Amino acid sequence: MPALTKPSIESFDHPSETCVPLDWAPLAMIDLSTFDGPNGKEELAQTLKNALTKWGFWVVTGTGIDAEEVDRQLAIGKAFFKQSLEEKRKVACDFSVGNYFGYREPTRFIGSTDLKENMEMVVLTFLNIPKYTSDYASVPRHDLINTFEDEIAPFHRKVWTNIIRKLFILFAIILELPEDYFVNQHRYDSPSEDHLRYVRARPAFLEDCELVQMIYHPRTPDEDKKIGEQWVAGHTDFGSLTLLFSQRVAALQVRTPDNEWKWIKPVDGGVVCNAADTLSFVTKGYIKSAIHRVVRPPADQAHLERLGLFYFVRPGNDVPMVPVPSPVLVREGLLTEEELKTPDQESAVTGAEYVRARVKNVHNRKQTRGADNTPSEVFRVKNLAVQDYYV
């Protein structure tokens, strides 16, 4: 196979922040630059505890990942989505088997409307850019992604090492578990459904409606009115943890502990984090998997593309989804002494089984999920049950 030549690509330029006064969520700020200092982990854990258990959202700074590194990844994603549809389709997600890796084309209709999704995405693991370990050395990926592997691979691992690993240690401290407890369940060098994702959205009325990373194409005002100006319905995330690198186009909202919607404010150099379903399940709801949604941006940004860079953390493929042996959960009345002594690991669903089933359930359909169900609805795989409610 001939060597691939790395093309010259356009840089990524951040848009201006909105000037519209919005009701911003008061998210906790976690400065990871203090992690290794005296009592650093313990103090950060104390700061994070309320956000982790009540809000499910927070912002990390001091990650040691330079803005230039993030912007370069956004530029790569932008270049990918500028390719022809034929080229992007060469490595596609196969939702029929719950495979979330590859290119996702916006083909589903929004609920019962005649509008299609305004989002495409390329998921950088497995079929695109998996974790750079021997388990994924032979998976197919797009040529463009292959040419930038020398830049994506170290970034992929750096996100896990600099941010995810440290957050899992803080979670363990909060739950009075050995510090490596969650790290061992999510090791970078073990097989899992983790993926780096690029997303872009742009207005539907633009002549060239290609998506970048996870891309949202802006729609016309009349089109957005058909769907209540909600681009992605309120939902929780599938895995353990989600990271979103600073995104200046305001569109993400979180549902607060008081059941109000508040906007997520961009923080330059920051990473917005939210806990997801598997962590909530194994902690018996102590860690909150927060409901969040994507809506039409404010008026001064409604015409802009929304380009995002994400990292989605999943539990290890072989990790049984059983309650963690935390004395905190026992004291809170969430875990019985009997459950603590005899966790049923033999019949428990594994990380891979759950994630694949969940992806298939949500995405292998012609219409998106909408706010047409009730808060009591759940999705179940073996012993694991999570909220299946879209708002």
C-alpha positions as CSV (number, residue, x, y, z in Angstrom):
1,M,0.0,0.0,0.0
2,P,1.5,3.4,-1.0
3,A,2.3,5.8,1.8
4,L,-0.3,8.5,2.4
5,T,0.7,12.1,2.0
6,K,-0.5,14.4,4.8
7,P,-2.5,17.2,3.1
8,S,-2.3,20.9,4.1
9,I,-5.5,21.7,6.1
10,E,-7.2,24.9,7.1
11,S,-6.8,26.1,10.7
12,F,-9.8,26.2,13.0
13,D,-10.9,29.7,14.1
14,H,-13.1,30.0,17.2
15,P,-16.2,32.2,16.7
16,S,-17.0,35.0,19.1
17,E,-19.0,34.2,22.2
18,T,-22.6,35.3,22.3
19,C,-23.6,38.8,23.6
20,V,-27.1,37.6,24.5
21,P,-27.6,37.5,28.3
22,L,-28.3,33.8,29.1
23,D,-29.2,32.0,32.2
24,W,-25.8,30.2,32.8
25,A,-25.5,27.1,35.0
26,P,-23.3,27.7,38.0
27,L,-20.9,24.8,37.3
28,A,-18.1,23.8,39.7
29,M,-14.6,24.6,38.4
30,I,-12.0,21.8,39.0
31,D,-8.4,23.0,38.5
32,L,-6.4,19.8,37.8
33,S,-3.1,21.7,37.9
34,T,-3.4,21.3,41.7
35,F,-4.0,17.5,41.6
36,D,-0.4,16.5,42.5
37,G,0.1,19.2,45.1
38,P,-0.1,18.8,48.9
39,N,-3.6,17.6,49.7
40,G,-4.5,18.4,46.1
41,K,-6.6,15.3,45.3
42,E,-8.5,15.5,48.6
43,E,-9.3,19.2,48.2
44,L,-10.4,18.7,44.5
45,A,-12.6,15.7,45.6
46,Q,-14.3,17.8,48.1
47,T,-15.0,20.6,45.5
48,L,-16.2,18.0,43.0
49,K,-18.5,16.0,45.3
50,N,-21.6,18.2,45.1
51,A,-21.3,18.6,41.3
52,L,-20.9,14.9,40.8
53,T,-23.8,13.9,43.0
54,K,-26.3,16.7,42.5
55,W,-25.6,18.3,39.1
56,G,-23.7,15.6,37.1
57,F,-21.9,18.5,35.3
58,W,-18.7,20.4,36.0
59,V,-15.7,22.1,34.2
60,V,-12.1,21.1,34.4
61,T,-9.2,23.4,33.8
62,G,-5.4,23.1,34.2
63,T,-5.4,19.9,32.1
64,G,-1.9,20.3,30.6
65,I,-3.4,20.1,27.1
66,D,-2.6,23.3,25.1
67,A,-5.2,25.2,23.2
68,E,-3.1,24.6,20.0
69,E,-3.5,20.9,20.4
70,V,-7.2,21.1,20.7
71,D,-7.5,23.5,17.8
72,R,-5.4,21.1,15.6
73,Q,-7.8,18.3,16.4
74,L,-10.8,20.6,15.4
75,A,-9.0,21.4,12.2
76,I,-8.5,17.7,11.4
77,G,-12.2,17.1,12.0
78,K,-13.2,20.1,9.8
79,A,-11.0,18.7,7.0
80,F,-12.6,15.3,7.4
81,F,-16.2,16.6,6.9
82,K,-15.2,18.6,3.9
83,Q,-14.6,15.4,2.0
84,S,-17.2,13.9,-0.3
85,L,-20.1,11.9,1.1
86,E,-18.8,8.9,-0.9
87,E,-15.4,9.2,0.9
88,K,-17.0,9.6,4.4
89,R,-19.3,6.6,3.8
90,K,-16.3,4.3,3.3
91,V,-16.1,3.6,7.1
92,A,-19.6,4.0,8.6
93,C,-21.2,3.2,11.9
94,D,-23.2,-0.1,11.9
95,F,-26.0,0.5,14.4
96,S,-27.6,-2.8,13.5
97,V,-25.0,-4.4,15.8
98,G,-24.6,-1.5,18.1
99,N,-21.3,-0.3,16.5
100,Y,-20.8,3.4,17.2
101,F,-17.5,3.7,15.6
102,G,-17.1,5.3,12.1
103,Y,-19.0,7.9,10.2
104,R,-22.6,8.7,11.1
105,E,-24.7,10.2,8.3
106,P,-27.8,12.3,9.3
107,T,-30.6,10.0,8.0
108,R,-33.2,9.8,10.8
109,F,-36.2,12.1,11.0
110,I,-36.8,14.1,14.2
111,G,-39.6,12.3,16.0
112,S,-42.8,12.5,14.0
113,T,-41.7,15.6,12.0
114,D,-40.6,15.8,8.4
115,L,-37.2,17.2,9.4
116,K,-34.0,15.2,9.4
117,E,-31.3,15.4,12.0
118,N,-28.8,18.2,11.5
119,M,-25.8,16.3,12.9
120,E,-23.2,14.1,11.4
121,M,-20.2,12.7,13.3
122,V,-17.1,10.7,13.0
123,V,-16.2,8.6,16.0
124,L,-12.5,8.2,16.5
125,T,-12.1,4.7,17.8
126,F,-12.5,1.2,16.3
127,L,-13.5,1.9,12.8
128,N,-12.0,5.3,12.7
129,I,-9.4,6.1,15.4
130,P,-9.6,3.5,18.1
131,K,-7.5,3.7,21.2
132,Y,-3.9,3.2,20.0
133,T,-3.3,-0.2,21.4
134,S,-2.7,-3.6,19.9
135,D,-6.4,-4.5,20.2
136,Y,-7.3,-2.0,17.5
137,A,-4.2,-2.1,15.3
138,S,-6.1,-3.7,12.3
139,V,-9.4,-1.9,12.3
140,P,-10.3,0.0,9.1
141,R,-10.2,3.8,9.1
142,H,-10.6,6.6,6.6
143,D,-7.5,7.5,4.6
144,L,-7.5,11.1,5.9
145,I,-7.6,9.9,9.5
146,N,-4.7,7.5,8.8
147,T,-2.6,10.4,7.5
148,F,-3.0,12.3,10.8
149,E,-2.6,9.3,13.1
150,D,0.7,10.7,14.4
151,E,-1.2,13.6,15.8
152,I,-4.5,12.0,16.8
153,A,-2.9,9.0,18.6
154,P,-1.0,10.9,21.2
155,F,-3.8,13.3,21.8
156,H,-6.2,10.4,22.3
157,R,-4.1,8.9,25.0
158,K,-3.2,12.3,26.6
159,V,-6.9,13.1,27.2
160,W,-7.2,9.8,29.2
161,T,-4.0,10.3,31.1
162,N,-4.3,14.0,31.9
163,I,-8.0,14.3,32.6
164,I,-10.0,11.0,32.7
165,R,-7.5,9.1,34.9
166,K,-7.4,12.0,37.4
167,L,-11.2,12.3,37.5
168,F,-11.6,8.6,38.2
169,I,-9.2,8.9,41.1
170,L,-11.3,11.8,42.5
171,F,-14.5,9.7,42.2
172,A,-12.8,6.9,44.1
173,I,-11.8,9.3,46.9
174,I,-15.3,10.6,47.1
175,L,-16.7,7.1,47.4
176,E,-13.9,6.0,49.9
177,L,-12.7,3.3,47.5
178,P,-9.0,2.5,46.6
179,E,-7.8,5.3,44.3
180,D,-7.3,3.0,41.4
181,Y,-10.8,1.4,41.5
182,F,-12.4,3.3,38.6
183,V,-9.1,3.6,36.8
184,N,-8.8,-0.2,36.7
185,Q,-12.4,-0.5,35.3
186,H,-11.6,2.0,32.5
187,R,-7.9,1.3,31.6
188,Y,-6.8,2.9,28.3
189,D,-4.8,-0.2,27.4
190,S,-7.8,-2.5,27.9
191,P,-10.5,-3.0,25.2
192,S,-13.4,-0.7,25.6
193,E,-15.9,1.3,23.5
194,D,-14.1,4.7,24.3
195,H,-14.0,7.1,21.4
196,L,-12.8,10.5,20.5
197,R,-15.5,12.3,18.5
198,Y,-15.6,15.3,16.2
199,V,-19.0,17.0,15.8
200,R,-20.1,20.0,13.7
201,A,-23.5,21.7,13.2
202,R,-24.3,24.4,10.7
203,P,-27.4,26.2,9.5
204,A,-29.5,24.2,7.0
205,F,-29.8,27.2,4.8
206,L,-26.1,27.3,4.1
207,E,-25.2,26.2,0.6
208,D,-22.7,23.5,1.7
209,C,-24.2,21.5,4.5
210,E,-21.4,19.2,5.5
211,L,-20.8,18.4,9.2
212,V,-17.5,18.4,11.1
213,Q,-16.6,16.3,14.2
214,M,-20.0,16.1,15.8
215,I,-21.5,18.8,13.7
216,Y,-24.8,20.5,14.1
217,H,-26.1,22.2,11.0
218,P,-28.1,25.3,11.9
219,R,-31.7,25.3,10.6
220,T,-34.0,28.0,9.5
221,P,-36.2,29.6,12.3
222,D,-39.3,28.0,10.8
223,E,-37.7,24.6,10.8
224,D,-36.5,24.9,14.4
225,K,-40.0,25.9,15.5
226,K,-41.3,22.5,14.2
227,I,-39.1,20.8,16.8
228,G,-39.5,23.3,19.6
229,E,-36.0,24.7,18.8
230,Q,-34.6,21.5,20.3
231,W,-31.8,20.0,18.2
232,V,-31.2,17.0,20.5
233,A,-33.8,16.0,23.0
234,G,-33.0,15.9,26.7
235,H,-31.2,12.7,27.4
236,T,-28.4,11.1,29.5
237,D,-25.2,9.6,28.0
238,F,-24.6,5.9,27.6
239,G,-21.2,5.3,29.1
240,S,-19.3,6.5,32.2
241,L,-18.1,10.0,31.4
242,T,-18.3,12.6,28.6
243,L,-15.8,15.4,27.9
244,L,-16.5,18.4,25.7
245,F,-13.6,20.7,24.9
246,S,-14.4,24.4,25.0
247,Q,-17.3,25.2,22.6
248,R,-18.1,28.9,22.1
249,V,-21.4,28.5,20.2
250,A,-24.0,28.3,23.0
251,A,-26.5,25.5,22.5
252,L,-25.8,22.9,25.3
253,Q,-28.2,23.0,28.3
254,V,-28.3,21.0,31.5
255,R,-31.4,20.3,33.6
256,T,-30.7,21.5,37.1
257,P,-31.5,19.7,40.4
258,D,-34.6,22.1,40.5
259,N,-35.7,20.8,37.0
260,E,-34.9,24.0,35.2
261,W,-32.9,24.3,32.0
262,K,-29.7,26.4,32.2
263,W,-27.1,27.1,29.5
264,I,-23.5,25.7,29.7
265,K,-21.1,28.7,29.4
266,P,-17.9,28.1,27.4
267,V,-14.7,28.4,29.3
268,D,-11.6,29.0,27.2
269,G,-9.1,26.2,27.9
270,G,-11.7,24.4,29.9
271,V,-13.4,21.0,29.4
272,V,-17.1,20.5,30.2
273,C,-17.6,17.1,31.9
274,N,-20.7,15.1,32.7
275,A,-21.2,11.8,34.4
276,A,-23.1,9.1,32.5
277,D,-25.4,6.1,32.9
278,T,-23.0,3.3,33.8
279,L,-21.4,5.3,36.7
280,S,-24.8,6.2,38.0
281,F,-25.9,2.5,37.8
282,V,-22.9,1.1,39.6
283,T,-23.2,3.7,42.4
284,K,-26.9,3.1,42.8
285,G,-27.7,6.7,41.6
286,Y,-25.2,8.4,44.0
287,I,-23.3,9.7,41.0
288,K,-25.8,11.7,38.9
289,S,-26.2,11.0,35.1
290,A,-27.5,14.4,34.2
291,I,-30.1,15.1,31.6
292,H,-28.9,17.6,29.0
293,R,-30.0,18.7,25.6
294,V,-28.9,20.8,22.5
295,V,-31.1,23.7,21.4
296,R,-31.0,26.4,18.8
297,P,-28.2,28.9,19.6
298,P,-29.0,32.5,20.6
299,A,-29.8,35.0,17.8
300,D,-26.3,36.3,17.3
301,Q,-24.9,32.7,16.8
302,A,-27.9,31.0,15.1
303,H,-26.2,31.3,11.7
304,L,-22.9,29.6,12.9
305,E,-21.6,26.1,12.5
306,R,-21.2,24.4,15.9
307,L,-18.0,22.3,15.8
308,G,-17.2,20.2,18.9
309,L,-14.5,17.9,20.1
310,F,-15.6,15.2,22.6
311,Y,-14.2,12.2,24.4
312,F,-16.7,9.5,25.5
313,V,-15.5,7.1,28.2
314,R,-17.0,3.6,28.4
315,P,-16.3,0.9,30.9
316,G,-13.9,-1.9,30.0
317,N,-15.5,-4.5,27.7
318,D,-15.2,-7.3,30.2
319,V,-16.0,-5.2,33.3
320,P,-19.2,-6.5,35.1
321,M,-21.7,-3.8,35.8
322,V,-22.3,-4.4,39.5
323,P,-22.5,-1.9,42.4
324,V,-19.2,-0.6,43.7
325,P,-18.2,-1.8,47.2
326,S,-18.4,1.7,48.7
327,P,-19.0,2.3,52.4
328,V,-20.5,5.7,51.4
329,L,-23.3,3.9,49.5
330,V,-23.9,1.7,52.6
331,R,-24.2,4.8,54.9
332,E,-26.5,6.5,52.4
333,G,-28.8,3.5,52.4
334,L,-28.2,2.8,48.7
335,L,-26.3,-0.5,49.2
336,T,-27.1,-3.3,51.6
337,E,-24.4,-5.2,53.5
338,E,-25.6,-8.3,51.7
339,E,-25.0,-6.7,48.3
340,L,-21.7,-5.5,49.5
341,K,-20.6,-9.0,50.4
342,T,-22.0,-11.0,47.5
343,P,-22.1,-9.0,44.2
344,D,-23.7,-11.1,41.4
345,Q,-20.9,-10.8,38.9
346,E,-21.6,-14.0,37.1
347,S,-25.0,-12.9,35.7
348,A,-24.1,-9.2,35.4
349,V,-24.0,-7.5,32.0
350,T,-20.5,-6.5,30.9
351,G,-19.5,-3.0,29.7
352,A,-19.4,-4.1,26.0
353,E,-22.7,-5.9,26.1
354,Y,-24.5,-2.9,27.7
355,V,-23.0,-0.2,25.4
356,R,-23.6,-2.2,22.2
357,A,-27.2,-2.9,23.2
358,R,-27.9,0.7,24.2
359,V,-26.4,2.1,21.0
360,K,-28.5,-0.3,18.9
361,N,-31.7,0.5,20.8
362,V,-31.3,4.3,20.4
363,H,-29.7,4.6,16.9
364,N,-30.9,1.7,14.8
365,R,-34.2,3.4,13.9
366,K,-35.7,5.7,11.3
367,Q,-36.8,8.3,13.7
368,T,-35.1,9.9,16.7
369,R,-36.4,9.5,20.2
370,G,-38.6,12.3,21.4
371,A,-40.4,13.5,24.5
372,D,-43.1,10.9,23.9
373,N,-42.5,8.7,26.9
374,T,-42.6,8.9,30.7
375,P,-40.0,9.3,33.4
376,S,-40.7,5.8,34.6
377,E,-39.5,4.2,31.4
378,V,-36.2,2.2,31.6
379,F,-33.9,0.4,29.3
380,R,-32.7,-2.9,30.6
381,V,-30.0,-5.4,29.7
382,K,-29.7,-8.3,32.1
383,N,-29.2,-6.8,35.6
384,L,-28.6,-3.2,34.3
385,A,-31.5,-0.8,34.1
386,V,-31.2,2.9,33.3
387,Q,-33.6,5.7,32.7
388,D,-34.9,5.7,29.1
389,Y,-36.6,9.1,29.2
390,Y,-36.3,11.8,26.6
391,V,-37.5,15.3,27.4
